[in-house]
Amino acid sequence: LLKRCYQCRSRSELGSCKDPFLFNATQSENERGVSAVPCASGWCGKVIEGMGSFREDDYDMATQRMCVQRGPSDSEDRCAYTVYNYKKVYMCFCQGDLCNAANRLNASHRWPGGDEG
């Protein structure tokens, strides 16, 4: 059974992709711009891009959720600063059905905009 990932993109306060992400698989079907897509790699991602402090009121901030072609080389869920599409971003990887809905990754990692685990 293929795992699924949420796919969407929001900028600042616009759109439904930002945190807190309030949808489950059924609700996302009815939300414009948000979908649950099959993911052959099984790895989902969440990217937060924007200059500044990644605060919720940062108008340049954008949130994107997607299926990624492959996860980290050690196959561990994680969040880290990296370069994506030629921009410095904060990116999280997770394995699991629709795992990129979460504000947090697990007890030892923190999703940006989420609560400590």
N, C-alpha and C positions, 0 to 999 in steps of 0.2 A: 504494500500500500504506500503510495507516494505521500510524503509529508507535504504540507502546504505552508505558505508564508503569506503574510499580509503584504499587499503592494499598494503604496499611496505616497503622496508628497504634499506637504503643506509649507507655506511660508508665513512667518510671524503668527498672527492670530487667525489667519484665513485657513479654511479647510479643516478636515477632520483627522489628519494624520498625526497631529502633534500630541504631546502628553498633556493631561492624561488621555490615553486612548480608550475610548468608552464602548468599543464594539466587540461582540463575539462573532463567530462565523456566520450565523443566521442574520444578525443585524447588519453586517457589512455588505450583504447582498443588496440591501436597500439604500445604502449610503453612496451617493455620487462620489466617484474618485477613490473609493476604497474597495479593494477586492481581495479575496483569498485565492491565491494561485498555486497550482501544483509546482513542486520544487524538486527536480531530479537529484540535486546534490544533498538535499535534506538540511542544508544550512540556510538560515534566515539571517538577515541583517537589518540593522537600524543605524541610520547615519544622521548626525546632527551637524549641520554646517552653519557657519556664521562667525563673523569677526566679533571679538569681545568675549564676554564672560559666560556665554551660554545661559544667561538668565532667562526666565520666562518672558520678561518684557523686552527682550532684545528683538527689535523689528527686522534685523537682518538675518535672524535665525531661520533655518529651514530644517524640517524633519522629513526623512524619507525611510520607508520600510520596503524591503524587497527580498527576493530569493537571490543568493549569491552563488556563483559557480563552484566555489570551493571555500572551505573554512580555513582556519589557522592550521599551520603544518603539524602542530601537536594535537590537533582535534579537540582542543579544550575551548569551551565557551569563554569569551572574554570581551572586554571593552578596551579600546586604546585610541590614542591620537594617531592618525595616519594621513596619507595623501590619497585622495579619491577624486577622480576626474580633475586632476591638477589643482585641487584645493585642499587645505588642511582641514580635516574634519575629525569628529569624535565618532568612532564606529564600533558597534557591538555585533558580535556573531553569536548565534545560538543554534542548537540542534534540537528539533522537536516540532511537532505539528503546531503551527501558528504561534510559535514561541516569541516572535518579535512584536507581539501585542504588549508585552509586559513593560512596565516602567522600570523594573529591576530585573537583572539577569539571574542572580541567585544570592545566597547569603554572603558570598565573598566578593561580589562585584556589584557595581551600582550603575543602573541605567541613568543617563543624564535626565534630569527632570523628575526623577523618581525618588522613592523613599529608600533608606538603607534597609537591607534585607535582614 
